[in-house]
Amino acid sequence: MTEFQLCHRIKELMSGFDKPWFIAGGWAIDLHIGQKTREHKDIENRCISS
């Protein structure tokens, strides 16, 4: 599984989560532009509680 696929897998796993969430940090930028710009050591996600 590529890192891009892993990010999309996280999206699938979080689909049932009932609070807003997003991928943050370097991967957020890479996903937005559609290409990997550097090596990443993790995938950061954030949740918004309200």
N, C-alpha and C positions, 0 to 999 in steps of 0.2 A: 504494500500500500504506500503510495507516495504521500508526501506531507500535505499536498493540496487535497488529496482524497481523505486524509485524516481530518482536515478542517471541515470538509463536507460531511464526514461521518459524525463529527461533534454536532453539526447542525441537525442531523437526523436524530441523534440522541436527545438533544435539547428541545425537539419539536413539541413535546408534550408539557414542557415547563411553562407554568402559567404567569411568569413574571418576565419583563423585558430583559434580554441578555444580548451580548455581542462579543465577538472576538476582538481583542485589543492588541496594542503593541505592534511589533513589526509585521506579524501575520495579517493584521487588519489592512495595512498599507499594501502588502503583497497581493492579498485577495482583491483589493480594490483595483489595482493596476493590472492584475492578471498574470503576474510573473514573479518568480522568486528573486529577490534582490540581494539576499545574503543568507548565510547559514543561521538557523534559529535553534536555540537549545530547548525551547518550550513553546506551547501554544497557550496564550493567556486569554481567559474569558472573564467577563464581568457580568454581574447581575444587578439589576436595579430593583430595590425593594421600596414599596410605597404603601 
